[in-house]
Amino acid sequence: MQLTYAELPEALAKLNGIAGDAGGAFRAQLRKLRAEGIPSGLHPGKGRRVDYTVPFVIEATVAIEIMQSGWSPS
């Protein structure tokens, strides 16, 4: 299984029950995580397609859950 760059936020938002106006803030959280290097090992550069494999999806899911509980990624 692989998710594209567009599919990952959608899947994680559904998993966390996030919809509507809260989606923008959620995407901002995902951008912050990517800036912090989560999921690790992905550095495709601008304009390159990224496919998230199961280990990357799990890492992102755990990071989001930790952020939702109030912990900061830094």
C-alpha positions in Angstrom: 0.0 0.0 0.0 1.2 3.5 -0.8 -0.4 6.9 -0.4 0.4 10.0 -2.4 1.2 13.4 -1.0 -2.5 14.4 -1.4 -3.9 11.2 0.0 -1.9 11.1 3.3 -3.5 14.3 4.9 -7.0 13.1 3.8 -6.5 9.7 5.4 -5.0 11.1 8.6 -7.8 13.6 8.9 -10.4 10.9 8.5 -8.6 8.8 11.1 -8.7 11.8 13.6 -12.3 12.9 12.8 -11.1 16.2 11.3 -13.3 17.9 8.7 -14.3 21.2 7.4 -12.6 24.3 8.6 -10.3 22.3 10.9 -8.7 20.7 7.9 -6.5 23.8 7.2 -5.0 23.8 10.7 -4.5 20.0 10.4 -2.6 20.4 7.1 -0.4 23.1 8.8 0.4 20.5 11.5 1.5 18.1 8.8 3.6 20.7 7.1 5.3 21.4 10.5 6.0 17.7 11.0 7.5 17.4 7.5 9.7 20.4 8.3 10.8 18.6 11.5 11.7 15.5 9.4 8.6 13.3 10.0 8.2 10.9 8.4 12.0 10.4 8.4 14.0 9.6 5.3 11.8 11.6 2.8 13.7 14.4 1.1 12.4 14.4 -2.5 12.9 18.1 -3.2 10.4 20.4 -4.8 8.2 19.1 -7.6 9.0 15.5 -7.1 6.3 12.9 -6.4 6.3 11.3 -2.9 4.7 8.0 -2.2 4.2 7.2 1.4 4.7 3.5 2.3 3.2 1.8 5.3 6.2 2.5 7.6 6.0 6.3 6.7 2.2 6.3 7.3 2.6 4.7 10.7 5.3 7.2 11.7 3.1 10.1 10.6 0.1 8.7 12.4 2.0 8.2 15.7 3.4 11.8 15.4 -0.1 13.2 14.8 -1.5 11.3 17.8 1.3 12.7 20.0 0.6 16.2 18.7 -3.1 15.8 19.3 -2.3 14.9 22.9 -0.5 18.2 23.4 3.2 17.3 22.8 5.3 19.4 20.5 7.5 17.7 17.8 10.5 19.8 18.6 
